[in-house]
Amino acid sequence: AAYPPFNWTQKDDSNGAVKIEGSSDYAGGYDVEIAKKIADGLGKELVIVKTEWTGLIPALQSGTIDAIIAGMSPTAERKESIDFSDIYYKSDLVIVVKNDGEYENAKTLADFSGAKITGQLNTFHYSVIDQIDGVVKETAMDDFSAMRVALESGMIDGYVSERPEGVSAEAANKSLKMIELQDGFVTSDEDTAIAVGVKKSSDLTEKINNILSEIPEEERQQLMDEAIKNQPAAQ
């Protein structure tokens, strides 16, 4: 619950946030809204279990959780250990830089030659940095909060994220700017898409797909716009 606008942690139930199990905090965001719809469709109570990113798949495999609805892409590597639903969101990659900085007017990957760029640990965001000729690929970081701090301090020149997180960064901090690339990263649908993770051969897969098929694209975009608007400014 630390990847706005997909998911975040807050102190109350405003804007439809749901109580986090074993905590006084609440979880909000796009994933939470999708999770609500899935729980309703299954006739189940929604229980949010706050889990570190690297612990999500182990938690699913051990039965601690029943589904991962956390901005996770259905990559081939992950499909080796878990199954995924149909896609419930798809987003382009951007690079977040400092406003009024050296790269504020960048338009293509070539413009980032020599730049110090990073991405989130254990995500494809980090691996695509290799597509930038002459880039200085910095050590991957645990989360986007850390990357924003590193960017503001000058430790890095930019970081790779999906477009919703870039919009979030701009909204949360006016000193940051999202670069939507004209000549962008080469990616596959499995990387830029978001899907629900479930156990191998789970009967939930078909049920979740049926529920997702009932959510029109227009409603999905509306939910994302609301999530961007409602996310805590601090994230």
N, C-alpha and C positions, 0 to 999 in steps of 0.2 A: 504493500500500500504506500508506494513512494515513487510513482511514475505518472505524474499528472500530464495530460488530462485523463489518461486511462484509469488511474487509481491513485488515491492519496489518503492520508490520515488527517482527521479533524476532531475537534473537541465536542461537537454536538451533532444532532440529527438533521441539521438544516440542509435544504436542497436534496432531500431524499437519501441522505447518508444512512448507513446500516451499522449497528453496533458490532464491534469486533469482539469475537469470542475471547473471554478471559481478560478483557481490558475495559477501561472506562472510555476509550477512544472509539471513534466511528470511522468507517471507510466510505468514501464517496468517489464519484468519477464515472466515466463511460463504461468501464468493465462492470461496475456495481449495478448500473442500470440494465445492462445486458443480463447480468446474473439474476436480477430480480425477475426479469421476463422468463428466463429459463426455469427458475424455481417455481414461479406461478404455473407455467405450462406443465411442469412435472407434478404439481400438487404438493410441493415440498416447502418446508420452512427454509429460508435462506440463512445459512450460517457462514459468516466471513471469518476465515482463519488467516491471520497475518503471518506471512512466511517470507523469509529471505529469498531473493531470486534464485540463488543457487540451490536452495532447499526445496523448491517447488516440485520438481519431478520425483525426488526421493519421497516426499510427503504423499504424493499421489500413489506411488508404487507400494508404499507401506500401508495405505488405507487411512492415513491421517486426514486426507481430504478426498473428495469424490471427483472434483473437477478443477482444472486450472483455468481461471478466467482473468488473466493478468497481462494483457498486451503481449502474449507469446506467439511467435511465428512458428508455423508448422514446418520446420526445416527437416531435411532428409535425416540428419543426425538424430534429432529428437524423435523422429518417427521410428527409429530403431528400438526405442524403449517405451514409447507411449503412442496412443492413437489420437487423432484430432478430428474435430467436427468440421463442417463446412466453414468457409471464411465469414467472419462477422464484421471485419473492417479491413480496409486496404489503404496504405499510405505511402507517399513518396519520401525519399530521403532528402534531408537538407543538411547544411553546415551552419552551426550557430557561431557567430563571431562577435567582436566588440563593435558597438556603434561608434562611429568616428575613428575606427581603428584602421590598420593597414589593409584589411581585407573586406572593408565595408562595401566596396563596389565590385567585388568579385562576381563573376557570372558563370564561369566554367571551372571544371576540375583543374585545368591548366593554370588558372589564376592562383591556385594554392601551392604551386611549386615552391619549396623552401619553408612552407608554413608548418608550425608545430600543431599537429592534429591528434586527437584521441577519440575514444568511443567507450561505451559501457562494456565491462568485463563479461565474457561469455555470451556476446551477441554478435550477429553478423555486421552490425554497425561498425565494429572495430575492424573486421576483416576487409571490408571494402576500401578502407583507407589506402591499401596497397595499390589501388587503381590510379592514385594521384602520382604522376611522375615527379620525382624530386622532393616528395613530402618528407617531413621529419615525423615519423610515427612514434608518438609518445606512449608511455605505459598506459594500459587500459585502466579505467577507474570504476569503482563500485556502483556509483549512481549518478544521476544528473545533477543533484545538488552539489556534489563534489566537483563536477566538471564546470558548473557555473562559477563556483568560487575560484577554481584554477584559471578560468578564462578572465575573470575580472582582475585577478592578481598579476596576469601576464605570464603565468607558467606555461600556458598554451595559447595558440592563436585561434583555435576553434575546436568544436567537437561535432561528430556526426550524430544525428538523431532522426526520428521520423517527424514528419511535418507537424502533427499535433503538439509534440513536445517543443518544437521550435516556436510555434505560436504561443505556447505557454511561457516559454522563456522570455519572449518579447513582452508579453503582458505583465509578467512578474517583475521585470527589470528593464527599464527604459535604456540602460546602457548596453543591452544586448540586441543583436539583429540576426534574423534568420535569412540565409542565402538560399533562394530557390534556384537551383542550377539549370541553366539552359542546356548544358552538355553534361548530364548527370551520371551518377553511378550506374553501372550495368548490374541489374539485380534480377532475381527470379521472383515469380509470384509467391512462392513458398516463403520467401524472406520478407517481402513487404506486406504480406497479408497477416491478419491476426485471427486465430481460431481457438476453440476451447480444447484443452488437453484432457484426455480421459485415459483410464487404464486400457491396456491391450484387450481387444475383443469384448469391450464393455457394451452392454445393451443400452447404455446411455447415449451412445453415438447417434444412433438413428432417431431416438426421441429428441435429442437436442437439435439435430438437423431439421426435424419437422417444425420445431418451435422457431428456429432462426428463419426458416422459409416464410414465416408469417410476418416478419418484420420488414417492411418496405425500405428500399434504399434511402428514400427521402426522410423517413423517420430515423434511420441510423445516423444520417448527417445532422439532423436536428438534435439528436442526443449528444453528438460530439460537440456541436456548437454550444450547447448548454453546459457541457462539462468544461469546456475552455473558459466560458464566462464565469462559472461557479468555483473554479479551483482556488484554493487558498493562495493569496498573493505571495506568501513566503516560499512557495515551492517552485 
